[in-house]
Amino acid sequence: LVAKPLGRPSATAVKNHIRPGERNPIEGKFGQAKTRYGMDNIKAKLANTSTSWISTIALVLNLVRMTRQAPVSLLLRIQNWLAYHVVRLAGNFRIKNYYNVLMTT
């Protein structure tokens, strides 16, 4: 039987308190791993094998998250590259640099 201990909470328990709303995204990821990626169906007999399965599922979750962010990151890199070269070409042709004026305001 595991229950909350009686009496005043210790200083470390108060210091390490996590609000319920902070835990929701973490619990959601575990739920996604269980339902979508089969984390609840691991039937490995050895502890090392179970650990490797869980690590692989966590790796897949991170890769899925990174692939969602990749197009935005790629577009920002392209935009910065184009802006850099346009400003550089404008300096070569002695055109007023509107890009830096817009960026500083």
C-alpha positions as CSV (number, residue, x, y, z in Angstrom):
1,L,0.0,0.0,0.0
2,V,1.4,3.3,-1.0
3,A,-0.1,6.5,0.4
4,K,0.9,10.0,1.1
5,P,2.9,10.2,4.4
6,L,1.2,11.9,7.3
7,G,2.5,15.0,8.8
8,R,4.3,18.1,7.5
9,P,6.0,17.6,4.1
10,S,9.8,17.6,4.1
11,A,11.8,20.5,2.6
12,T,12.8,18.5,-0.4
13,A,9.2,17.6,-1.2
14,V,8.2,21.2,-1.1
15,K,11.2,22.3,-3.2
16,N,10.6,19.6,-5.8
17,H,6.8,20.2,-6.1
18,I,5.4,20.0,-9.6
19,R,2.2,21.7,-10.4
20,P,-0.4,19.3,-12.1
21,G,-0.5,21.4,-15.3
22,E,3.3,21.0,-15.9
23,R,3.0,17.2,-15.9
24,N,0.3,17.0,-18.6
25,P,2.5,17.2,-21.7
26,I,4.8,14.5,-20.3
27,E,1.9,12.2,-19.5
28,G,0.5,12.9,-23.0
29,K,3.7,11.8,-24.6
30,F,3.7,8.6,-22.6
31,G,0.1,8.0,-23.7
32,Q,1.0,8.6,-27.3
33,A,4.0,6.2,-27.0
34,K,1.7,3.5,-25.5
35,T,-1.2,3.8,-27.9
36,R,0.6,4.7,-31.1
37,Y,4.1,3.1,-30.9
38,G,3.3,0.0,-28.8
39,M,5.2,0.9,-25.6
40,D,2.5,-1.0,-23.6
41,N,3.1,-4.2,-25.7
42,I,6.7,-4.7,-24.8
43,K,7.2,-8.4,-23.9
44,A,10.9,-8.6,-23.5
45,K,12.3,-11.0,-20.9
46,L,15.6,-9.2,-20.2
47,A,15.9,-5.8,-18.6
48,N,18.4,-4.7,-21.2
49,T,16.1,-5.6,-24.0
50,S,13.2,-3.7,-22.4
51,T,15.4,-0.7,-21.9
52,S,16.5,-0.8,-25.6
53,W,12.9,-1.0,-26.8
54,I,11.8,1.9,-24.6
55,S,14.8,3.9,-25.8
56,T,14.0,3.2,-29.4
57,I,10.4,4.3,-28.9
58,A,11.6,7.6,-27.3
59,L,14.0,8.1,-30.2
60,V,11.1,7.7,-32.7
61,L,9.0,10.2,-30.7
62,N,11.9,12.7,-30.8
63,L,12.4,12.1,-34.6
64,V,8.7,12.7,-35.3
65,R,8.8,15.9,-33.3
66,M,11.9,17.1,-35.1
67,T,10.4,16.3,-38.6
68,R,7.5,18.6,-37.7
69,Q,9.8,21.4,-36.9
70,A,12.2,20.9,-39.9
71,P,10.2,22.7,-42.6
72,V,9.9,25.9,-40.4
73,S,13.6,25.7,-39.6
74,L,14.5,25.2,-43.3
75,L,12.3,28.1,-44.4
76,L,14.0,30.4,-41.8
77,R,17.4,29.4,-43.0
78,I,16.5,30.0,-46.6
79,Q,15.1,33.4,-45.7
80,N,18.2,34.4,-43.8
81,W,20.5,33.2,-46.6
82,L,18.5,35.2,-49.2
83,A,18.4,38.3,-47.0
84,Y,22.2,38.1,-46.4
85,H,23.0,37.9,-50.1
86,V,20.5,40.6,-51.1
87,V,22.0,43.0,-48.6
88,R,25.5,42.0,-49.9
89,L,24.5,42.6,-53.5
90,A,22.9,45.9,-52.5
91,G,26.2,47.0,-51.0
92,N,28.0,46.1,-54.2
93,F,25.7,48.2,-56.3
94,R,25.6,51.0,-53.8
95,I,21.8,50.6,-53.2
96,K,20.5,51.9,-49.9
97,N,20.2,49.0,-47.5
98,Y,16.5,48.9,-46.6
99,Y,16.8,45.5,-45.0
100,N,19.0,46.6,-42.1
101,V,16.8,49.7,-41.6
102,L,13.8,47.5,-41.3
103,M,15.6,45.0,-39.0
104,T,16.7,47.8,-36.6
105,T,13.3,49.5,-36.2
